[in-house]
Amino acid sequence: MAPEYGATIGYFPVDERTLSYLQTTGRSAEDIERVQKYLTLQGMFKNYDIDNDLTFTDVLELDLSTVQPSVAGPKRPHDFVEISKMKADWNACLTN
């Protein structure tokens, strides 16, 4: 979903929900254990029951009333068109 908000990549820490997803999608118990062990050793596995000391370098605030729905293309996610301008953009593409 990163292209939908103008990013090339989005990162979220791996946690128990991630492991649950792996199980739900048919990964073997051995593979799931390997993923958890590797990420724990790398300091990339987040256990929210133990690790409550989150530190953020920046805090961003977003006024959701300013967000405009848009459509982004699969090849070039930075080329997006606001929904309100979609008809005009479509017509412009047809005449070009």
Secondary structure, DSSP 4 states (H G I P E B T S, - for coil): -GGGGT-S-----B-HHHHHHHHHTT--HHHHHHHHHHHHHTT-B--TTT------S------GGG---EEE-SS-TT-EEEGGGHHHHHHHHHH-
